Every structure is written in C-alpha cells, then in structure tokens.
Amino acid sequence: MASSGADLSPRAREIVAAAGELLEEEGAEALSMRRLAGRLGIRAPSIYKHVSGKEELEAALVSDGFEALAAAFEEAVGDAADPLAELARAYRRFAVARPHLYRLMTERPLPRDLLGPGVEARAALPVVQAAGGDPDRARATWAFAHGMVILELNGRFPPDADLDAAWEQGVAAFRA
C-alpha cells in the first residue's frame, strides 16, 4: 500500500515532492519515471528503491492532494456562518491553483487500496457535515462542484459568464 506523509521515507518524500512539481508544471502526461529521475539527477531505476512504480507514485500524489484539500476544507469551515459556501470556495481555489493534481485526483478511478489511510474520508467529512450529515446530498454537492470546476478548467464557459454567480446559485440549491 502506498503511503503519504510521515509513512514515506525521507527520500521517497523527496521523490513525491519532485513528482508533484513536475505534475503541476507540465501535466500528468509528463510524469514519467525517466523525466522524474532527470529532475532529481539520478537514474530511473534508483526511484524504484523508494517507490514501487508509477501507480504508487501517483497514489502518493493523490493522497497528498486529499490531505491538502482536507486541510483547506477544515480551515474554510472553522466557525463559518455558511460552511457549504466556504467549502465550495475552498474547493474551487484548490482546483484552480493545482489543476493537474486536481485532474489526477478526479479523472481516473481512485486507487483506494494505495492511498494513505483515511485521506479520502478526512477530505469528505467536512462536506458531509455541511450537507447536514446526508452523504447523498454531499455527493450531489461534490458532483456540482466538480462539474463547475472542470468546466472552468477546460475553458468551457463563455468569456462573459459570471462564474461566481453560478457558484452561488449552485450552493444555494444544496443548502440543508
């Protein structure tokens, strides 16, 4: 099982951090062991001493992404008067700031068996709580937020579209 954070060796952490930089600079298609090794100044086979392969490396990146998203959510809700709106803003900020990581986290089947323990649940908890404890409402809210974000990242809205207003309308529809 892949791990993240403290469960990785310091060298594996360095490898994952370099992979994250490469991912955000050039996208998932640029994320290869050879390119990563070049960035680290080592030969590609050396990476396999620390990470079993690309799937584990990507799972560590996704785990880190969930940890970052969870932290952003936890900070956003704090003592917010409107937790759902604050979560939506945090979600959008995360995706726009780290679009390639966001895509890696959401555009493929989630390798749950390779993720760090509890990272997905930690990120989901504030959303479920803001949805009044209803996991189905939380999933519907997440689907709305994901749809809005991916359309924004893909440049699918007209240039004059008021996305802030669209987000407000969507969040209002999901308030408990």
N, C-alpha and C positions, 0 to 999 in steps of 0.2 A: 504494500500500500504506500502510495506517495504521502509525504507529509509536508507540512509547511511550517514556517516559523521556527520555533525552538527545536522541533523534531529533526530538522535537517542539520547536517554538519556545516561548519562554517564555510568550507569550500563549496559545498552544494548550494548554500545560500548565495554565495558569490555568483555561481553559475546561473541560478534562477534570476538573480538581480540583473545580470548582463542580458539574459534572455528577455526579460521584461523591457529593458531599454531597446533592444533590437526590435522587439514586437511593436512597441509604440512608435519607433522611428520609421519602420518600413512595412509593418503589417505581418500577418500570420504566414503569408507565403514566403517571406524572407527568413522565417525561423527554421533554420536547419542546423544540425549539429556541426557541420563544416563551417557555416557562417559564424556560429556561436564560438567555436574554437578559435577562429581567426580573430574575433573580437577580444577573446581572452588571452591570445598569444600562446595557445597550446595546440596540440594536435587533437583532432576529433575523438580518437579512441580514449584519450585521457578523461573526457567528460563521463564516459560510461563507468568509471571507477566511483563516481559520485551520484549519478542519475542513470537509471536503467535504460532509458531511451526517451524518445521524443514524447511519447504518450505520458510518461511520468513527469517530464519537464513541463508539458502543457498543463497537466493536472495541478502541479505546484503553482503555476501562474494563476490558474483559475482559483485555487484555494486562497492565494494571496489577494486576488480580486474580491472574493467573498469577504475576507477579513476586512479589507479596506472599505467595502460597501457597508458592511455591518457597523463599522466604526462611524462612518458618515451618517448612517441612519440613527445610531444611538445618540450622536451629537445633535442631530437635527431635531429629534423629538424631545429630548430633555424635558423641559416643562412647557413645551409648545402649546399654545391655545388651540391650534389646528394641526395635530400631528400628521394627518393624511396629506395636507398641503405641503408641510415641511418635508415629508418623506419623498413626495413627488419631485420637489425642487432638488433634494439631495441626489435622487436617482438620476435626474436629467444632468445635473452638474457632473456626476461621476462619469456617465456615458460620454458626454461631450468632451470632457477633459482627457479621457483614456479610451478613445473609440476602438482601438484594435484589441485591447484587453476586454472591453465590453463585448465585442463581437466574439472573441474566443470563449467567453463565458456563456454566451446565449445562442450562438448559431449552430451548435453541434450537440449531439447527445451528450448529456452530462455524465462524466465518468465517476459516478458517486463512490465507487469502490476504491478509487485512487485519491479522493480528496482528503484533506486534513479533517480530523474528527470534529464534527459539529459546525463546520464553517457555513454550510448551507442553511442549517437550522438557525444559527445566530443571525444571519442576514434576513431570514424570513420572519423571525419573531416580531420585530417592530411593525412590520406590515400587517401581520395577523392581528396584533394588538390594536393598531389604528383602524382596522376593519371590524372592530367590535368583537374580536375573538372568532370571527367567522372565516375559516380557511377558504371557503369557496368565494366569498367576497374579496378576500385577499388575492386569490389567484386571478380573479377578474380585474382587479385593480392593477395588478402587475402586468397582465396582458395589455391593458390600455396603455400603461406607462411604456412598456416595451415597444408597442406599435408606434406610439408617438416618437420615441427616441430613434428607432431605426429609420422611420420615415425622414426625420430631421437629419440624421447622419447620412442618409442616402440622397439628400437634396431633393426630396420628392414634393415638398410643399412649394407653392408659388412664392416668389420673392417677397410679395407684399402680405403674405399670410401673417396674422398676429398669433404666433405660437403660444405666447404667454396667455392670451385669452382662451385659446383652445385647451391648454392645460387646465386653466381654472374651471372651465366648463366640465371637463372630464372628471376632475377631482370632485367637483360638486355633485356629480352623478353617483359617486361612490361613497359619499359620506354616510356613516352609520346613523 
